């Protein structure tokens, strides 16, 4: 059986080690990964973020996918990789998650709004808040409440807010 060509985007750290094992036949499946992207967390590669155009990157990888006959595209990198893989799959006609679904998972406020629309009985109360430096803007919420940044990867910054001083 010929090796399946799969686009692998932003492949670094522990994911890269697992992918090398797959290529070596560790799973019994004949995989051949074709990599693209860079390490977002390592200097100096992270300097490529300046001027990085995700849509241009995805379009170039979709052209590559069609030209090279990729069977699929994957990324385990949450910041750009998941969305890039979804954009590539959509543009190249490959199976994959829709870009809209990825965005719904990556933006907490959008995810809450989608959940409230499709399954209101499962949606906890939430409000969009903004801070202008001195006061809250947006929907009024009485403390205490739990505040989280909108970006899914920044949940580590979530905390309980007891009063306006918090």
N, C-alpha and C positions, 0 to 999 in steps of 0.2 A: 504494500500500500504506500503510495507516495506521501511525503510529508505535507501536512496542511500548513499553508502560509497564513499566519495570523499577525496583524498589526498589533504591536505592543507599545503603548504610549507612556512616557514618563516612568520608565522602569528603573527603580533604584531601591537601595537598602535591602530589607529582608525579602521583598517581593522578587527582586532580581535573582537572589539565591534560589528561590523556589522555581522560578522560570528556567534557570539554567539546568536544574534537575529534570524538569519536564522535557527540555530539549535533549537531554542525555538519555531519555527513555525511562526515567524513573516511574512514570505513570503507565507505561506500556503504549501510550498514544504517540503517534508520529507527529510531533509539533515542530514547526520552524517559525520562530518569532522574527519579525522584522521590526526593529526598534526605531523610535523617533521620540524626540523630546529631550529634556535636560533635567538635571537634579535641581529642584527648586530650593533646596535647603543647604547646598554646598557652595562655598565660594571657590572659584570665581564664576561657576556656571550660573548662579542665581542672578548675576548681572545681566543675563539675557532677558530677564523680566522687563528691563527698561525697553520700551518700544515693542514688547511682545504683542502680537496680534493673533488672538485665538482663532478667529474666523479664517484668517489667511493660512495659519498652520493647519487647521482642519481641512480646508479646501485642498491644500497641497497633499495631505495624507490620503484624502479621498481619491485624488487622481492617481496616486501611487497604488492604492488598493485596487483600483480598476486595472491599471497597467500590469500589476504583479499577480493578480488573481487571488487576492486574500479571501480566505473562507470566513474571516471575522476580524474584529478589532476589539481590544480590551485595554483597560487601564485600571490599576488598583490605587491610583493616586487621586485623592479626593479634590484637591484644589482646582486643578485644570484638567487633569487626565480623564475623569469620568465624563465631563461635559465634552471634551475633545473627542473621546471615543464615540459618544452619542452622535455628535455632529458628523463625524466621518462615516459611521454606519448609515445614517440617514442619506447622506450625499452619495455614498457608493452603493446603496441598495443592499446593504448587509443587514443581517438580523442584529437587533440591539435595542437598547432602551431609548425612548424618545428624549430629545433634548429638553422638552418641557417637563418630563418626569424627573430628570436629573436636577433641573433648576428648582422644582418643587421640593426636592429633598435637601438641597443645599441652602435655601433661604428659609429660615424658620418662620418668618411672618407669612410668606407666601404659602408655605406648607400648612400652617394653621388655617389660613383662609380657604385653601383647597379642602382640607378636612372638614371645616365648618360647612362648606357647601355640599360635599358628597356624603358626609356622615355626621350630621349635626349632633346626634345623640352620643357620639364618641369624642366630640370636640370639647376640651376644657376651655374655660373662659380665658380670654387673652385680650390684650390691647396693644396698639402700636404706640410707642413712646419715643420722644426725641428730647434732647437736652440742648438748650441754647446757651449754656454756660452759667445761667443763674436760676432758671426755672424749667419745669417740664413743659413740653409742647405736645400737642396731639390729644389723644383720648385721655380723659381724667381717670386716674387710678389712685385709690386711697391706699397708702401703705398700711400694713406691710404687704409686699408682693415679691415675687421672684423675677429678677431681670436677667435676660440672656441676650447676647449679641445676636444679630440676625444670621450671620454666617455660621453654618453648622460646625465648622472646624474650631470655632472660637468658644465652644461651650465651656471650656476650662475657665473662662472669665465670668461665668454665670454666678449670681449671688443673690441672697435675700436682701431686700431693701426695706429698712425699718422706718425711715423717715426721709424728708427732703434732704437732710444733711448727708445721708448715705449716698 
